Each structure stands twice: as structure tokens, then as C-alpha cells.
Amino acid sequence: MDSLNNIDFKKLASQQKSIQMKMRLLALAHFKDGHSRTKIAKFLKVSRTSVNKWVQTFLEKGLEANQFFADYEDIVSKVCRAWNSFLECSTRVRQMCSRRWIELTR
């Protein structure tokens, strides 16, 4: 899973076209810097509930779980990137492929 210390949220935010994703990344950057969720919400002019959701989603599921999709092409692009990233980790691929997920003959 992603770690707060391993990600440059401000750099990622500056590369985003989507304002929604930029806001999520900036919230995570401020959280990483030690700001309270209340202060982050006030600074970004969003609800504290939104900040809580973004931070909690990141902490539980990592950066990919906070993705915002602008359109269909954006979905395809991000899914392809995630799939290629998965394939680059040969150990993980072997572990996933060696499991018997479901018996199709039932």
C-alpha cells in the first residue's frame, strides 16, 4: 500500500488536469504536513466530511482509490496504467495466478 512519506502529493497535484483530483491530492499533502482535517477543509473550502473521506480512503486503500475520472478515455487510461503497473511486479503476478479463485466447472 502507498505510504504518506513515499508520495509527493503537491507534485502530483500540479500535474493534474482534474480540479477534483487536484483538491484530493492537496488535501493529502496538507495531511502529510501534519495539518488537522478541519484546517485542511477550511483552507481548501470543502467540507470536513470530504477531507475525512479522501484521507481515510487513502489510508485504507492507497492512492488509486482516490481517483476521479473525467470521462471514459480517462477511465481506460488509468485502468491500463494500473494493469501495467501490476504486471511489472512479477512476484505479485505469480502469487495471484497461483491461487484457485473459483472453480468454473461447478
Residue pairs with C-beta under 8 A, 6 or more apart in sequence:
1 61
1 62
2 58
2 62
2 63
4 28
4 31
4 32
4 58
5 32
7 28
7 32
7 63
9 25
9 26
9 28
9 29
9 32
10 25
10 26
10 29
12 25
13 21
13 22
13 25
13 26
13 29
16 22
16 25
17 70
18 68
18 70
18 74
20 68
21 66
21 67
21 68
23 44
23 46
24 54
24 66
24 68
25 66
26 44
27 40
27 44
27 46
27 50
27 51
27 54
27 55
28 54
28 55
28 58
28 66
30 39
30 40
30 43
30 44
31 37
31 40
31 51
31 55
35 43
37 48
37 51
37 52
37 55
38 48
40 51
41 47
41 48
41 50
41 51
44 51
54 66
57 65
57 66
58 65
58 66
64 78
64 82
67 78
69 75
69 78
86 92
86 93
87 93
